[in-house]
Amino acid sequence: MGPISSDLHLPILLLLPAVGAILVMLSPRERTGLIRTLSVGTALVTLAYSIYLAFLLDYDGSFGLLWSRPVVDFGRLKINFALGADGLSMLMILLNALLFAVALVVSLNIEKRVREYHAMFLLLEMGVFGVFAATDLFFFYVFWEIILIPMFLIIAVWGGKERQKAALKFILFTLGGSLFMLVGIIGYYFAGGSFDLTDPVTIAKAKQDILFWLVFIGLAVKVPLFPLHTWLPDAHTEAPTAGSIILAGVLLKMGTSGFLRVLFPLFPDATVFYASLLGAIGVVNIVYGAFLALAARDIKRIIACSSISHMGFVVLALATLSETGFSGATLQMINHGLITGGLFLLVGVIYDRTHRRGLEDFGGLYRVMPFYYGIMLLVTLASIGLPGLNGFVSEFTCLLAAFQVQGFHVMAAIATSGIVLGAVYMLNLIQKVFSGPINEKWSRLEDIDLRESVSILPLSFLIIFLGVAPGPIFKLMSGTMNSLVELIANAGLRLSSYMGG
């Protein structure tokens, strides 16, 4: 890692939610008001601090805000607790901070084991920050594993009727994938002698081919990619509202951002060689996820399956190995987090009132909850890619990147069907829930309240803002994406020379 760096900005970022979790757990169990205030206050302070850090960073493609301390220095084994941020990391940090603040405001109505609930969310927030900020591969994996326990407990303790089954499926899939990743990380260290993510070592292509797929499996489970996706619909459906917001909005992005942070830089030759296969996997996700959403009858399950489809656009764009593709994929990560986080929040609104989520359980709700209907329609239209809203910009950029690369034209054409199918299942959801005659059982439902409005309005604003003015986001990430493209281009030259030889 080089000289020890003492910039404490990123360590403070990790400490804020960790200290908040400790304070929450030290609070008397019966002081639920104090616990909620501490939890939400910590999340809001962390969000404000993240925005402050975003202004400190130079977005030139290099890592900034570096902090490093040696942990192990024994013979060949050198491990540093190292943190840093670039354009990609900072955007993910901001998304994480925003969605955790939203999730904890939404959670102000939780009554079951309030202290433990809020502590788990703050611990989870700290772990996700660590994944996005770690610049040492060993600690990237440590933080990757830290998030499993709080997320497992959030589903298992505060989830729905089938929460135990869903939580067990979540932990088995993600832990199994992590074991493959661990083997790949150890193999990379022995081949290259370094855990440093800021200056990756180029290893022999024969070793890359094996290690690439080991790390890929660990990341693919989190995305999730077919056929490693089956844990996700159950986990989303059974998780509490705030858990679903974080799971879809942030945790899935750990996988796809890991492609840009770990998989591609460490194994660039293998990345170039297998790019077309990655693109095909992305297309399968797009189409298969869309058909799963069409078949689902539970509203949360529809949105969960739609995530499989939308994340396929990210993988397809990443597989193009172009600046347009990397930028479109990163913007799609951000936009999907905002949109899907908003959709799960809004489903939670009617579930809290009715304890129903079936498409056939409702009807005519636009007359009873007009403000709720307007917000739900806005977020739904963003999800299906209506021009002027954020979903259109990112999915268009992903498809544009695919159409620009030779050999990806057919895949891009097939991927467009995901947008059409997305419009079908999401507009069908709107029609079933809000149109037609009123279900008399719900004729006196209250419209969206202050707590829910405070939660959803920031997401709604960003959905509109990033739809009409995405330029600043592209500018912030351009330096990092250029650096990645240059690294991949060099790998392409090496691979051409190798194949020619």
N, C-alpha and C positions, 0 to 999 in steps of 0.2 A: 504493500500500500504506500510505501514511501514514508516521508516524514510524518510524525504525529501531528494531526490537525486538531485545533482546540475550539473550532466554531461550535458553540453549544446550541445553535438554533434548532437543529433536528432532534438532539437528545431531549430538549425541553418539550418538543412536540409529542414525543413518546411518553414523557413523564406526566403531561397534563391529564390524559385520561386514566393513566395508572394511579396517580395520586387521587383523582376523583373516585376511582373504584375503591381505594383503601378508605377514604373518608366516608363513603356510602356504607361500607361494611362495618365501620366503627360506630355508625349512628345507631341509636336505639331502634329496635324493630318496629315499635309502635309509632315512631315519629315519621309517618309516611310523607307528610308535607315537607319536612326537612330533607328527606331522602330524595324526593322528586326535585326539589329546588337545587340540591347539590348536583344531581345528575344532569339536569337540563342546563344548569349554569356552567358546568364543566364542558358540556358539548358546545355551548355557544361561545365560551371563551376560546376553546380549541379551534372552532371555525374562524373566529376573528384572528387568531394567531396564524392560522394557515394562510389566510388572505394577506396578512403582513409579510409572511415568508415569500409569498408569490411575488411581491414587489422587490424583494431583496435579490432574487435570483437573476443571473445573466443567462439569457436564453440563446447561447451561442453554440449549443451542441455538446459542450463539455459539462462535467459534473461540478456543481457548486455547493456551498454550505457544507463542505466536507468536515467530517469529524471521525477520528479513528483512534482506537486504543488497542495495543496488543493484548491478546488474551492467552494465546498459547504460542510459545516459541521453543520448540523442542526438536532438535535435529532438522529433518525435512519439513516437519509439521509446523506451519505458521498460520494462525487464525487471528484475525483482527475484528474487533467489534467496530465496524465501519459503516457510516451513514453518509448519504449524499443525495443530491437531487439534480435532475435535468428537466427539460421540457415535459417529457413523458411522466416522470415521477411526480412533478408538481401538479399537473392536471389531475392525476389519480388521487393525490393527497387532498386537493380541493374537493373533488367529488366525494371522497370518503368523509371528510369533515362535514360537508353539507348534509349528506344523507343520514349520518348518525344524529345530527342535530334535529332533523326532521323526525327521525324514528323515535327519538326520546321525547319529543313534544307530543307525538301521537300516543305515546305510552303513558301519558299522565292519567289515563283512566284504568290502568292495570291495578287490580286489588290483590292478586295472589302473590304472596312472597315478594313484596315490593322491593325490599332491600336487595335480595339476591338477583332479582331481575335486572335492576339498573346496574348493579356491579358487573354482571355478565356482559352487558352491552358495552360498558366502558372498557372492560378488559379486551373485548373483541375489537373495539376501535383501536386500541393501542397495538394489537397484533397486526391488524391490516396496515396501519401506518408503517410498521416495521418491515412488512413485505415490500411496500412501495419504496421505502427509503434505504433499505439495506444495500450496501455496495460490496459486501463480502458474501460469497455464495453460501458459506456455512451458516451465517446468521439469517440469510434469506430463507434457508430451509427451517431454521429454528422458529422464526416468526410464522412461516407457513404452517407449521405444526401447532403453534400456540393457539391459533384461531379455531382449531377443531373442537376443543373441549367446551368453550363458551357457546359456540353455535350448536353443538350437540345438546347441551343442557337447555338452551332456549327452545329448541324444538321439543325435546323430551318432557320438559316440565310445564311449559306454557302453551303447548300446541293443542291441536284438535283431538278428536276421538282416537285416531290412528297414530298418535304422535310417537308412541314407543317404536312402532314398526318403521316409521319414516326416519326417526332419529338413528336407529340402528343401521338402516340402509345408507344413510348419509355418512356415518362414521366408517362403515366397512368399505364403501367405495373410495372415499377420499383418503383413508388411511392406506388402503391397498395401493392406490395410485402414488401416494407419497413414498412408499417403499421402493417402487421402481425408480422414482426420482432420486432417492437417496443413493441407490446403487450407481446411477448415472453421474451424480455429483462426485462420489468417491472415485469413480473411474476417471473422471475428468481431472481431478486433483493429482492422481498418480501419473496420468499421462502428461499433464502440463506443469504440475508443481505449484499451482496458485489457485486461491479462491477469489482473487480480485476481479470484480465485475467492471471496474473502470478501465482496466487494461487487460482484456482477455488474451490468453495464450492460444496460438494456433497449433493444433495437434494434427497428427496424421489422419488422412481421410478415412482409412480403414477403421480406426478407432472412433472417429466421428460418427460413422454409419451406425455403430452399435449404441453409443452413448446418446446420440440424438433421439432415438426411439424410446430409450429408457426415460429420459427427461420428458419427452413428448407425452408419454402416457400419464405421468403425474399432472402435467398441465391440462391435458385433454379431459381428464375426469372433472376438473374444476370448471371448464368452459361452459357446459360439457359437450363433448363431441360424440356422435354416434360411433359405436354402440355402447359407449360408457356413460350414457345420459340418463339411464332409467331411475337413478336416485332422485333426480331433480323434480319431476312433477309431484311425487309424494312429499318431498321436503317442503316445497312451496305451499302445497295444499294444506298441510298440517301445521306449519309454522304460524305463530301469532303474526299479526299484521306487520309490526315493526321488524320481526325476523325475516319475513318475506321481502320487505323493502331492502334490507341489507344484503340478503342472499342474492337477490336479482341485481340490485343496483351496484354492489361493490364486490362481493365474493367471486362472482363469475368473471369479473375483470382481472382478478388475480391471475387467472389462467391465460387470458389473451395478452395481457401486458407482460406476462412471463415469456411469451414468445419473443417479444421485442427486447426484453431485458436480459433474458438468460439463453433461450434456445438458439436464436439466430446469431447473437454475437459469439457464443461459445463454440458453435458448430456451423460456421458459415458455409463450408464446402458441402456438407450434407444438406443444409438448407437449400442451396441452389439445386442440388441433384434431385431432391424430393419435392420441390416447389409445386409441380403439377399435381402430384398426389395430394398434397395439402389442400390445393384448390378444389379438387374433387371431393375431398372430405367435407369441406365447407359447403359445397353445393348440396351434398346429401343432407347435411344438417338443415339447410334452408327449406328444402322440399319436404323432408320427412317431418320436421318440427311443425310445419304448416299443416300437414295432414293430421298430425296428432291433435293440434288445436281445433281443427274442423270437427273431429270426432268427439271431443270432450264436451261434457254437459255441465260441469262445475265451473263457475266463473274464474275462480283462482287457478284451476287447472288449465283453462284456456290460456290465461296470461302466462302461466309457467311454460307451457308448450311453445307459446309464441317466442319466448326467450331463446329456446333451442334454435328456432328459425332465424331470429335476428342476429344471434351470435355467429351463425354461419356466414353472414355477410362480412363480419370481422375477419374470420379465417380466410375467406376467399380473397379479400383485399390484401391481407398480409402475405398470402402466397404469391402475389404479383411481384413482390420484392422491389417495388418502386416507391418513390417519395409520395406520389398520389395515393397509392395503396396504403402505405403506412399511416399517412395523415388521415385518410378516410376511415381506416380501421380505428384509429385512436378517437376520432370524433364520434364514430358509431358507438364506441364503448361509453363515452360520456353521455351521449344522447339516449342510449338504451337505459343507462342508469337513471336518468331523469324521468324518462317516460314510464318505464316499468315500475320504478319506485312510486311514481304517481298513481299508476293503475292499481297496484296492490294497496296503497293507502286508501284509494277510493272504494275498492271492494270491501275493505275493512269498515268503512263508514256504514254501509248497509248491513254488513254482517253483525256489527255491534247492536244494531237496532232490531234485526229480525232473526238472527242466528240461522239464516238461510243463504245459500250461494248458488242454487240451481238456476239454470236459464229459465226453466218453466215455473219458478216460484214467484215471479214478479210480473209486471205489466203496468203500463201507464204511469210510471213513476215520475215522468216529466211534469205532470200536473201537481204532484204532491211535493216534489223536491226540485223546483226549477233551477236554483243556483247550483245544486249538486249536478243536475243534468248538464248544465252549460259547461262546467269544469270537466266532467267525464267525457263529453263530446270533444272538447278541445284536446285532451290527452289521447283519446282514441284516434282522432284524425292525425295527430303527430305520429302515432304508432304505425298507421297505414301509409305514412309518407306523403301527406298533403303538402304541396308547395307552399312555402311561407312559414312552415313549422320545422323544427329541428330534425325530425326523422327523415324528411326528404333530402336535406343537404348531405347527411352522412351516407345514406344508402345510395344516393345518386353518385357520390364520390367513389364509393366502393365499387359500384358497377362500372363507372367510367374507367377506373384503374384496370379492371378485368378486361374490358373491351379494348384497351390500349396495348395489351400484351399479346404477342403472337402465341397461339395455342390455347388461349383462354376464352376465345370468342364463344364457343359452344357452351362452355360452363357459364359464362355471363348471361347468355340467352336463357338457359335453363333457370338460372338464379332469379331472373325477373318474374318468373311464375310465383315466387315466394311473396312478392309484393301484391300480386293479384289475389292470391289465396289469403294473404293477411287482411286485405280489404273485406273479403267475404266473411271470415270468421269474426272479425271485430265489429263490422257493421251489423252482422246477425246478432251479436251480443247486445248492441245498442237497441236494435229493433225489439228483441225479446223482453228486455228489462224495462225500457222506457215507453215504447209505443203500445197501441191497442188499448183495450179497456183496462181500467184500474182493478187490480186485485183488492177487493174490499178489505181483506185482512190487513193491508198496509195503507189504508186510505188516510190514516192520521199520523203517518211518520213525520218526524221533525226534519227540516232541512239541515244542511251542513252547519255545524256550530262554530264558535270562535276558535276552539282548540284545533279543530280539523281545518278551518280556513287558514289559520296561521301556518299550518303544516304544508298545505298544498299550494298556496299562492306563490311562494318562492320558486317552486318547481314549474308552475305554470308560466311565470315570468321568463324563466330561462328557456323554456320550450319555445316561446315566441321569439325571444331575443336571439337565440342561436339559429333560429330559422331565417331571420332577416339580416343578421350581422355576424356570421360565423368567422369572418376574417381575423379578428384578434386571436381566436383559438388556433387557427392555422399558423398564424405568425409566431405564437409562443412555442409551437412544437416543431417549427421548420428546421431549426438548427440541429435538434436531436435526430430528426428523420433523415436529414442530409448526411449526418455522420454514419447512420446505420446503412444507408444506401451505398455509401462509399465503401464500407466494410464488406458488404455483400458483393459489390462490383469487383473488388479485389479477389474475392473467393471465386467469382465466376471466371476471372482470367486464369486463376490457378487450375480450376477444374477443366477449362478448355485446353490448357497446356497438358494436363494429365491425360485427358481423353485422346488428345492428338498424339501424345507419346505412346 
